[in-house]
């Protein structure tokens, strides 16, 4: 069974001020058929797993493009078309092909292409009408009719934070290989839950919901169950939660399973929904916790959702209140990083930090800092796989108490990424156990790494590109008939 593998992955925030142009893809990664020759990272881990699994069966593998860009705004038309055409050209050259395994995000939008993943799947289906085509998607995807029609099987990560990428990649390959060998006949059906909200899975009602969904995969005839959470800041007609069922040849069972999952989510939505505090409310709440560190999450400036990651709203409030013993990051500011790298460690410098990408980033902050560390080549863990940090600097603001643990320590880098793991701080030498407050720019993925060290976690709805007010997202393409914007979208 000849197996063809490829990847195009980014998440498009329709309201981000940052276009996802070629420079963004180059800063992420672009491999022309060579991704599995390098150590696996977040967006290439599945490709390496698929290659190893196919070769273990003695099957030939053809590897095409693997391209990833940090989430941002629209991808230019030519960039997407060139990537797609490279994959399609490689597929034509590889024919006949039995299995096509695609690692994608599911919420990529390019100029003229509102459904890049569906467009790529359809292009592959046109070349290989009899192949088993599988797509591994982030659950923050727009599950479209084209995807469901032209793919053989689609599987979303079950966990948010996405710590189960390799497990889901294994599951997808098993379904595709069994289908190629005639052991199963996958059929898919979905159910529109008419819900747009954040659904973290580590604890609480959403943990129970995911566990219950997983348990139902052992029922007769069921091959896989997924929940597409949807990406709220992607303005697409299919934005929102959809339950997805794959069964062995039984479309009625698939439709029933998807509907039952969706109805269960609807029934439990109020319990799953999480209120998020304003900056002032969050800092007031943090003041009541004497045991550190208190982890404060700036959800609205999450690079992983397309935000610039250079907003200053939370840091300004901290400075205005005179708070001490704070670590905060990761701020994306290549200008500051370059200046600090030129001056070197140990130097004192006046810098203008952040606020560079537009109104959603706030105003720049003029700070007097000490450059404590300049480092290149560091990574932070996202689940089991590493994410590059680029050039990273540790800047310290002396708060004048005579105790260095009272300083405000900032992590700034030149490769835009959200804050996934404490090692983004600790590798530089920042001891988080001695900090009262740790501020991270992330919506939810930080929880996997920071929950074990936090005395309390406080999510914050600061101003920004992905502010978590789901009732006020200014959609142009998505119908406004969804909960919580309306009480009953099924009426």
C-alpha positions in Angstrom: 0.0 0.0 0.0 1.7 3.1 -1.2 1.3 6.0 1.4 1.5 9.7 0.6 2.0 12.2 3.5 1.9 16.0 3.6 1.1 19.0 5.8 -0.2 22.5 5.4 -1.2 24.0 8.7 -2.1 27.4 10.1 -5.1 28.8 12.0 -6.6 32.0 10.4 -7.8 34.8 12.7 -10.1 36.9 10.5 -9.7 39.8 12.8 -5.9 39.7 13.2 -3.8 42.7 12.0 -1.0 40.3 10.9 -1.2 38.7 7.4 0.2 35.2 7.2 2.6 35.9 4.3 5.5 33.9 3.1 7.8 35.3 5.9 5.4 33.8 8.5 5.6 30.4 6.9 9.4 30.6 6.6 9.6 31.5 10.2 7.5 28.5 11.1 8.8 25.7 8.9 8.8 24.7 5.3 10.1 21.2 4.3 10.0 20.0 0.7 9.7 16.3 1.3 12.2 16.3 4.1 10.3 16.9 7.3 10.6 13.4 8.6 14.4 13.5 8.3 14.6 16.2 11.0 13.6 15.7 14.7 9.8 15.8 15.0 8.2 19.1 16.2 4.5 19.9 16.8 3.4 20.1 13.2 5.7 17.3 11.8 5.2 14.7 14.5 2.3 13.0 12.8 4.2 12.8 9.5 7.1 11.0 11.2 4.6 8.6 12.9 2.9 7.9 9.7 6.1 7.2 7.8 7.3 4.8 10.6 3.9 3.0 10.7 3.8 2.5 6.9 7.4 1.4 6.7 6.9 -1.1 9.5 4.3 -2.7 7.3 6.7 -2.7 4.4 4.7 -0.1 2.5 6.5 2.6 0.3 6.1 6.2 1.5 6.1 9.3 -0.6 6.6 12.5 1.4 5.6 15.9 0.1 5.5 19.4 1.5 5.2 20.1 5.2 4.5 23.8 5.9 3.4 25.5 9.1 2.9 29.2 10.1 2.0 30.7 13.4 -1.6 31.6 13.4 -2.4 35.1 12.0 -4.6 36.8 9.4 -5.3 35.7 5.8 -2.7 33.8 3.8 -2.1 35.4 0.4 -3.7 33.6 -2.5 -0.4 32.8 -4.2 1.3 31.4 -1.1 -1.6 28.9 -0.6 -1.9 28.0 -4.2 1.8 27.4 -4.5 1.8 25.1 -1.5 -1.3 23.2 -2.7 0.0 22.8 -6.2 3.3 21.4 -4.9 1.4 18.7 -3.0 -0.9 17.9 -5.9 2.1 17.8 -8.3 3.9 15.4 -6.0 0.8 13.3 -5.7 0.4 13.0 -9.4 4.1 11.9 -9.7 3.5 9.3 -7.0 0.4 7.7 -8.5 -0.9 5.1 -8.0 -1.4 5.8 -4.3 -3.5 3.8 -1.8 -3.4 6.1 1.3 -3.1 9.9 1.6 -2.5 11.2 5.1 -2.7 14.9 5.6 -1.8 16.9 8.7 -3.7 20.2 8.6 -5.2 22.6 11.1 -8.8 22.9 9.7 -9.2 26.7 10.1 -6.9 28.0 7.4 -8.4 30.8 5.2 -6.5 32.3 2.2 -7.5 35.1 -0.1 -10.2 33.6 -2.3 -10.2 30.3 -0.4 -12.4 30.2 2.7 -11.8 26.5 3.2 -8.2 25.7 2.3 -8.3 22.2 3.9 -11.4 21.3 1.9 -9.8 22.6 -1.2 -6.7 20.6 -0.7 -8.6 17.4 0.1 -10.8 17.9 -3.0 -7.7 18.4 -5.2 -6.2 15.2 -3.8 -9.4 13.3 -4.4 -9.5 14.5 -8.0 -6.1 13.0 -8.6 -6.6 9.8 -6.6 -10.3 8.9 -6.7 -9.9 5.5 -5.1 -7.4 6.4 -2.4 -8.2 6.4 1.3 -7.7 10.1 2.3 -7.4 11.0 6.0 -7.1 14.4 7.6 -5.8 15.0 11.2 -7.2 18.3 12.4 -6.9 20.6 15.4 -10.3 20.7 17.1 -10.5 24.4 16.5 -11.4 23.7 12.9 -14.3 24.6 10.6 -15.6 21.1 9.7 -17.0 21.7 6.1 -19.1 19.6 3.7 -16.2 19.4 1.3 -14.0 17.9 3.9 -16.6 15.4 4.9 -17.5 14.5 1.3 -14.0 14.0 -0.1 -12.1 12.6 2.9 -12.4 9.0 4.0 -11.8 9.8 7.6 -11.3 13.0 9.7 -10.0 12.9 13.3 -9.7 15.9 15.6 -7.4 16.0 18.6 -9.6 15.3 21.7 -7.7 17.3 24.2 -7.4 21.1 24.7 -4.6 21.7 25.5 -3.7 19.5 22.5 -1.5 16.9 24.2 -2.8 13.9 22.2 -1.5 14.7 18.7 0.4 11.5 18.3 -2.3 9.3 19.8 -4.8 10.8 17.3 -2.3 10.4 14.4 -2.0 6.7 15.3 -5.8 6.3 15.4 -6.1 7.9 11.9 -3.4 5.7 10.4 -5.1 2.6 11.8 -8.4 3.5 10.2 -6.8 4.4 6.8 -4.7 1.3 6.7 -7.7 -1.0 7.7 -9.8 0.7 5.0 -7.1 0.3 2.4 -6.8 -3.4 3.3 -10.6 -3.8 3.1 -11.1 -4.5 6.8 -13.4 -1.5 7.4 -15.6 0.9 5.4 -15.4 4.3 7.2 -18.4 6.6 6.8 -18.8 10.0 8.5 -21.6 12.2 9.8 -21.6 15.4 11.8 -24.0 17.4 13.9 -24.1 21.2 14.3 -24.2 22.0 18.0 -24.9 25.7 17.3 -22.4 26.6 20.1 -19.4 28.9 20.0 -17.3 28.9 23.2 -14.0 27.8 24.6 -14.0 24.2 25.9 -10.8 23.4 27.8 -10.7 19.7 28.6 -8.3 19.2 31.6 -10.9 19.2 34.3 -14.6 19.8 35.2 -17.6 19.0 33.0 -15.7 19.1 29.7 -13.3 16.5 31.0 -16.2 14.3 31.8 -17.8 15.0 28.4 -14.6 14.0 26.5 -14.2 10.8 28.7 -17.7 9.8 28.0 -17.2 10.4 24.2 -14.0 8.3 24.3 -15.8 5.5 26.1 -18.5 5.3 23.4 -15.8 4.5 20.8 -15.8 0.9 22.1 -19.5 0.5 21.0 -20.1 -1.9 18.1 -19.5 -0.4 14.7 -17.9 2.8 16.0 -14.5 3.6 14.6 -13.8 7.1 15.9 -15.6 10.1 17.6 -14.5 13.7 17.6 -15.6 17.1 18.6 -14.7 20.0 16.4 -14.8 22.9 18.8 -14.6 25.4 16.0 -12.2 28.5 15.9 -14.3 31.4 17.2 -12.1 34.1 15.6 -12.2 32.6 12.1 -15.1 34.2 10.2 -16.4 31.2 8.3 -20.0 30.0 7.7 -19.2 26.8 9.6 -17.6 28.3 12.6 -18.7 26.6 15.8 -18.9 23.2 17.5 -19.7 20.1 15.5 -19.8 16.5 16.7 -18.3 14.0 14.3 -18.8 10.2 14.2 -17.0 7.7 12.0 -18.6 4.2 11.8 -18.0 1.1 9.9 -20.3 1.4 6.9 -23.4 2.4 8.9 -24.4 6.0 8.0 -27.5 5.9 10.2 -25.4 4.9 13.2 -22.9 7.7 12.4 -25.7 10.3 12.3 -27.2 9.0 15.5 -23.9 9.0 17.4 -23.0 12.5 16.2 -26.5 13.8 17.2 -26.3 12.2 20.6 -22.9 13.7 21.3 -24.0 17.1 20.1 -27.2 17.0 22.2 -25.2 16.1 25.2 -22.9 19.0 24.7 -25.9 21.3 24.3 -27.4 20.0 27.6 -24.2 20.7 29.5 -23.1 23.9 27.8 -23.8 26.2 30.8 -21.8 24.0 33.1 -18.9 23.9 30.6 -19.0 27.7 29.9 -16.3 29.6 31.8 -16.6 33.2 32.8 -13.4 35.3 32.3 -12.4 38.3 34.4 -11.4 41.8 33.4 -7.8 42.9 34.2 -8.9 44.8 37.3 -11.1 41.9 38.5 -8.3 39.4 38.0 -5.7 41.5 39.8 -8.1 42.1 42.7 -8.6 38.3 42.9 -4.9 37.7 42.7 -4.3 40.0 45.6 -6.3 37.6 47.8 -3.8 34.8 47.2 -0.7 34.8 49.4 0.8 31.6 48.1 2.6 31.9 44.8 2.8 31.6 42.0 -0.6 32.9 40.9 -0.8 32.3 37.1 -2.6 35.1 35.2 -3.5 34.2 31.6 -3.7 37.0 29.1 -6.1 35.1 26.8 -6.7 37.9 24.4 -3.0 38.2 23.2 -2.5 34.6 22.4 -0.2 34.2 19.3 -1.7 30.7 18.9 -5.0 32.3 18.1 -3.6 34.9 15.7 -3.0 37.7 18.1 0.3 39.7 17.8 1.6 38.7 21.3 2.9 42.3 21.9 0.0 43.8 23.9 0.8 45.9 27.0 -2.6 46.2 28.7 -1.9 43.7 31.5 1.7 44.7 32.1 0.7 48.4 32.3 -1.9 47.6 34.9 0.7 45.7 36.9 3.1 48.6 36.8 0.3 51.1 37.7 -0.5 49.1 40.8 3.1 48.8 41.8 3.0 45.0 42.0 6.3 43.2 42.6 7.6 39.7 42.2 6.2 39.2 38.6 7.3 37.1 35.7 5.6 37.9 32.3 5.8 36.6 28.7 6.3 35.8 26.0 6.3 39.3 24.3 6.9 39.3 20.6 9.2 42.3 19.9 12.0 41.6 17.4 13.2 45.2 17.7 13.8 45.0 21.4 15.4 41.5 21.0 17.8 42.9 18.4 18.8 45.8 20.6 19.4 43.6 23.6 21.4 41.1 21.5 23.6 43.9 20.3 24.2 45.4 23.7 24.7 42.1 25.5 24.0 40.5 28.9 24.5 42.5 32.0 23.8 45.9 30.3 21.2 48.3 31.4 19.0 49.7 28.6 16.0 51.9 28.0 13.6 50.0 25.8 10.2 50.7 24.2 8.4 47.4 24.6 5.3 46.1 22.7 2.3 48.0 21.4 3.7 47.9 17.9 1.1 45.9 15.9 -2.0 48.2 16.2 -4.7 49.3 18.6 -5.3 45.8 19.8 -1.8 45.8 21.2 -2.1 48.9 23.4 0.5 51.6 23.7 4.2 50.9 23.9 5.8 50.9 27.4 9.0 52.8 28.0 11.0 50.7 30.5 14.5 50.8 32.1 15.7 47.2 32.2 18.7 45.1 32.9 19.5 42.5 30.2 19.9 39.3 32.3 20.1 36.7 29.5 20.2 36.5 25.7 19.7 32.9 24.3 19.3 31.3 20.9 18.0 27.9 20.0 15.7 27.3 23.0 12.4 25.4 22.7 9.4 24.9 25.0 7.2 21.8 25.2 3.8 21.7 23.7 2.5 18.3 24.9 5.3 15.9 23.9 6.8 17.9 21.1 9.0 21.0 21.1 8.3 24.5 19.8 11.0 26.9 18.8 11.5 30.1 20.8 13.9 31.9 18.3 16.2 34.4 20.0 14.9 35.0 23.5 15.9 37.6 26.1 15.2 38.0 29.8 14.7 41.6 30.9 14.5 42.6 34.5 12.8 45.7 35.9 14.3 46.7 39.3 11.5 47.5 41.7 13.8 49.1 44.2 13.2 46.8 47.2 16.8 45.4 47.3 15.4 41.9 46.7 15.8 40.6 43.2 12.9 38.2 43.6 10.7 41.3 43.8 11.7 42.4 40.3 9.4 42.2 37.3 11.1 39.8 34.9 10.0 39.8 31.2 10.6 37.2 28.5 10.8 38.7 25.0 11.5 36.9 21.7 11.6 37.3 18.0 9.6 34.2 16.9 6.0 34.8 17.7 4.5 32.0 19.8 2.2 31.6 22.7 3.5 30.6 26.2 3.1 26.8 26.5 5.4 25.7 29.3 7.3 27.1 32.4 10.6 26.2 30.7 10.0 29.3 28.5 11.0 31.1 31.7 13.1 28.6 33.6 15.6 27.9 30.8 16.6 31.5 31.0 17.2 31.3 34.7 13.9 32.7 36.1 12.9 30.9 39.2 9.1 30.8 39.0 8.8 29.3 42.5 10.0 32.6 43.9 7.5 34.7 42.0 4.1 35.8 43.3 2.6 36.3 39.9 3.4 34.6 36.6 1.6 36.2 33.5 1.4 34.1 30.4 0.1 35.1 26.9 -2.0 32.1 26.1 -5.7 31.1 26.0 -5.6 27.6 27.4 -2.6 25.6 26.2 -0.5 26.9 29.1 -2.6 24.9 31.5 -0.8 21.6 30.7 2.6 23.0 31.8 1.6 25.6 34.4 -1.2 23.9 36.3 1.3 21.7 38.3 3.2 24.8 39.6 0.3 27.2 40.1 -1.4 28.0 43.4 -4.3 29.3 41.4 -5.0 30.1 37.7 -6.9 33.2 36.7 -7.8 33.7 33.0 -8.2 37.3 31.9 -10.3 38.9 29.2 -8.0 41.8 28.4 -8.4 43.9 25.3 -6.9 42.2 22.2 -7.3 40.3 19.0 -9.0 37.3 20.5 -11.0 38.7 23.4 -13.2 35.9 24.7 -16.6 37.6 24.5 -18.3 35.1 22.2 -21.5 37.2 22.0 -19.7 40.2 20.3 -17.4 38.7 17.6 -18.1 40.8 14.5 -18.9 38.0 12.0 -19.6 38.9 8.4 -19.9 35.3 7.0 -21.0 33.3 10.0 -24.7 33.4 10.9 -25.3 35.0 14.3 -27.7 32.3 15.3 -25.6 30.5 17.9 -25.4 30.2 21.7 -24.5 32.2 23.7 -25.4 35.0 21.3 -29.0 33.8 21.2 -30.7 31.7 23.9 -32.1 29.1 21.6 -30.6 28.9 18.0 -32.7 25.8 17.3 -36.0 27.7 17.6 
